[in-house]
Amino acid sequence: MYGNSVRLDREGNLCAADVEALFGKGATLTKTKDLLQPGQFACTECVTIKGPKGSIGNVRVLGPARKETQCEILSSDVFKLGVPGCPVRESGQLEGSMPLELTGPAGSVRKDKGLIIAKRHIHFDPASAARFGVKDKELVKLHVGGERGATFDNVVVRVNEAFALECHIDFDEGNAVGIGSGSFGDVVKG
């Protein structure tokens, strides 16, 4: 079975109040391009993530605004920011996540939670899930071939009518096996 694979870089998702705090009163997110997931888009707006030891600038904000602010970083960012123990989580699972500070052109915000390393996952629409024989929240493996090929364990299946078939692994993982956006891999059950 083959699934489309995409490398993720750092990203930020902001609640509406934080959009205004970071970019100014009345500010809204400015779409630059649609993402493969329906209704989601990359924005012109970028933020800086600040940690105890350093910061990472030009982190792209993704829209639309969410219920809670969160930022997904790479495993390698832990050292630069000085946030050992940053948990690997699915997007939106913020309980027990790391505190975070963001700055934008109009101000900054501090959050008690919201900094995570994104857990690798595959978005499936229901028809694709049926075709691949997978269920929501199931863990599968993703095999990537080629000279630097590898098999990723513990890939979360996420099934929703609003999703398009797409795999999200982070930039560090993609680089390790020599793949980029538009690459393909085998979904392996069990």
SETOR-226575 format. One record per residue (C-alpha): x, y negated, z; residue in one letter. Coordinates in nm, 4 decimals. Each point is the difference from the previous one (the first is absolute). Example, Ala and Ser with C-alpha at 12.3 -4.5 7.8 and 13.67 -1.06 7.14 Angstrom:
SETOR-226575
1.2300_0.4500_0.7800_a
0.1370_-0.3440_-0.0660_s
This chain:
SETOR-226575
0.0000_0.0000_0.0000_m
0.1256_-0.3453_-0.0775_y
-0.0694_-0.3259_0.1816_g
0.1056_-0.3481_-0.0989_n
0.2718_-0.1297_0.2328_s
0.0778_-0.3578_0.0954_v
0.2733_-0.1517_0.2129_r
-0.1132_-0.2438_0.2657_l
0.2044_-0.2916_0.1198_d
-0.0704_-0.1972_0.3146_r
-0.3475_-0.1500_0.0131_e
-0.2204_-0.2060_0.2232_g
-0.3751_0.0046_0.0440_n
-0.1460_-0.2994_0.1806_l
-0.3293_-0.0749_0.1715_c
-0.1731_-0.3219_-0.1113_a
0.0960_-0.1934_0.3167_a
0.3681_0.0849_-0.0525_d
-0.0163_-0.1066_-0.3656_v
-0.1005_-0.3458_0.1219_e
0.2585_-0.0025_0.2811_a
0.2819_0.0920_-0.2398_l
-0.1042_-0.1912_-0.3144_f
-0.2149_-0.2889_0.1275_g
-0.3576_-0.0807_0.0953_k
-0.2415_0.1176_-0.2671_g
0.2659_0.2111_-0.1747_a
-0.1072_0.3132_-0.1837_t
0.2086_0.2682_-0.1681_l
0.0992_-0.0626_-0.3629_t
-0.0174_0.3075_-0.2236_k
0.2979_0.0469_-0.2339_t
-0.0840_0.3492_-0.1252_k
-0.2347_0.2876_0.0664_d
0.1383_0.3148_0.1592_l
-0.0989_0.3482_-0.1110_l
-0.2296_0.0399_0.3016_q
-0.3327_-0.1633_-0.0948_p
-0.0579_-0.3379_0.1651_g
0.3573_-0.0313_0.1304_q
0.2468_-0.2536_-0.1348_f
0.3456_-0.1494_0.0446_a
0.0004_-0.3632_0.1093_c
0.2176_-0.3012_-0.0663_t
0.0365_-0.0423_0.3755_e
0.3018_0.1444_0.1804_c
0.0921_0.0081_0.3685_v
0.3113_0.0559_0.2085_t
0.0003_0.2818_0.2554_i
0.2067_-0.0917_0.3069_k
0.1488_0.2560_0.2349_g
0.2213_-0.0181_0.3079_p
0.3197_0.0321_-0.2083_k
-0.0872_-0.1371_-0.3434_g
-0.2645_-0.0824_-0.2549_s
-0.1198_0.1091_-0.3412_i
-0.1247_-0.2719_-0.2331_g
-0.2168_-0.0022_-0.3102_n
-0.2256_0.2828_0.1156_v
-0.2877_0.0102_-0.2480_r
-0.3511_-0.0348_0.1398_v
-0.2629_0.2340_-0.1418_l
-0.3660_-0.0907_-0.0216_g
-0.2763_-0.0178_0.0768_p
0.0198_-0.1196_0.3621_a
-0.0441_0.2831_0.2495_r
-0.1627_0.0404_0.3398_k
0.3428_0.0129_0.1693_e
0.3444_-0.1232_-0.0988_t
0.2632_0.2664_-0.0626_q
0.3386_0.0257_-0.1696_c
0.1512_0.3143_-0.1454_e
0.3790_0.0159_0.0004_i
0.2583_0.2492_-0.1227_l
0.1843_0.2352_0.2360_s
0.3211_-0.1838_-0.0872_s
-0.1556_-0.3326_0.1125_d
-0.0085_0.1212_0.3611_v
0.3703_-0.0813_0.0429_f
-0.0163_-0.3437_-0.1615_k
-0.2995_-0.1057_0.2084_l
0.1179_0.1699_0.3198_g
-0.3184_0.1999_0.0530_v
0.1100_0.3548_0.0883_p
-0.2909_0.2330_0.0483_g
-0.2232_-0.1631_-0.2607_c
-0.2641_0.2691_-0.0585_p
-0.0880_0.1689_-0.3276_v
-0.3741_-0.0506_-0.0464_r
-0.2769_-0.0066_-0.2534_e
-0.1102_-0.3476_-0.0974_s
-0.2490_-0.1356_0.2506_g
0.1061_0.2327_0.2843_q
0.1482_-0.2719_0.2175_l
-0.0505_0.1247_0.3572_e
0.3464_0.0442_0.1516_g
0.1688_-0.1751_-0.2927_s
0.2748_-0.2600_0.0482_m
-0.0624_-0.3679_0.0716_p
0.0739_-0.2337_-0.2858_l
0.0729_-0.3627_-0.0776_e
-0.0694_-0.1506_-0.3403_l
0.0870_-0.3426_-0.1355_t
-0.1398_-0.1796_-0.2996_g
0.0271_-0.3524_-0.1375_p
-0.2630_-0.1401_0.2407_a
0.0780_0.1859_0.3225_g
0.0582_0.3300_0.1707_s
-0.2009_0.2706_0.1754_v
0.0931_0.2563_0.2623_r
-0.1904_0.3240_0.0267_k
0.0050_0.2596_0.2792_d
-0.0214_0.2742_-0.2626_k
0.0116_0.0463_-0.3755_g
0.3557_0.0903_-0.1062_l
0.0249_0.3519_-0.1464_i
0.1980_0.2149_-0.2390_i
-0.2540_0.1193_-0.2559_a
-0.0731_0.3720_0.0074_k
0.0254_0.1550_-0.3462_r
-0.3414_0.0708_-0.1441_h
-0.1975_0.0696_-0.3159_i
-0.3208_-0.1847_-0.0869_h
-0.2597_0.2262_-0.1655_f
-0.3419_-0.0827_-0.1375_d
-0.2461_0.2864_0.0783_p
0.0173_0.1489_-0.3528_a
0.3809_0.0091_0.0072_s
-0.0042_0.1495_0.3503_a
-0.2291_0.2780_-0.1239_a
0.2252_0.0577_-0.3023_r
0.3085_0.0271_0.2235_f
-0.1876_0.2017_0.2643_g
0.0810_-0.2371_0.2871_v
-0.2008_-0.1574_0.2821_k
0.0210_-0.3320_0.1835_d
0.2712_-0.0064_0.2718_k
0.1534_0.3280_-0.1240_e
0.3810_0.0131_-0.0001_l
0.1643_0.1093_-0.3239_v
0.3499_-0.0002_-0.1456_k
0.1168_-0.2069_-0.2949_l
0.2721_0.1507_-0.2167_h
0.1992_-0.2352_-0.2206_v
0.2220_0.1639_-0.2613_g
0.3100_-0.1250_-0.1739_g
0.3670_-0.0159_0.0851_e
-0.0688_-0.1467_0.3441_r
-0.3301_0.1827_0.0499_g
-0.1419_0.0804_0.3413_a
-0.3178_0.1053_0.1730_t
-0.1671_-0.2424_0.2402_f
-0.1885_0.1640_0.2870_d
-0.2911_-0.1432_0.1967_n
-0.1603_-0.2028_-0.2778_v
-0.3476_-0.1099_0.1148_v
-0.2923_0.0475_-0.2383_v
-0.2389_-0.2963_0.0061_r
-0.3293_0.0499_-0.1842_v
-0.2417_-0.2842_-0.0659_n
-0.2332_-0.1012_-0.2831_e
0.1762_-0.3378_-0.0113_a
0.3437_0.1574_-0.0674_f
0.1885_0.0668_-0.3220_a
0.2399_0.2965_-0.0178_l
0.3350_-0.1334_0.1191_e
0.2793_0.1127_0.2323_c
0.1737_-0.2449_0.2332_h
0.3494_0.0763_0.1197_i
0.2279_-0.2762_0.1127_d
0.2925_-0.1585_-0.1803_f
0.2598_0.1841_0.2109_d
-0.1582_0.3368_-0.0814_e
-0.0371_-0.0835_-0.3694_g
0.3627_-0.1105_-0.0263_n
0.1200_0.3171_0.1723_a
-0.1486_0.2145_-0.2774_v
0.0540_-0.2423_-0.2876_g
-0.3624_-0.0802_-0.0858_i
-0.1989_-0.3192_-0.0526_g
-0.3491_-0.1160_-0.0848_s
-0.1703_0.2253_-0.2515_g
0.1963_0.3108_0.0956_s
-0.1780_0.3308_0.0480_f
0.0230_0.2783_0.2562_g
-0.1612_0.3312_0.0861_d
-0.2551_0.0126_0.2808_v
0.0664_0.3208_0.1942_v
-0.2513_0.1351_0.2497_k
0.1058_0.1914_0.3085_g
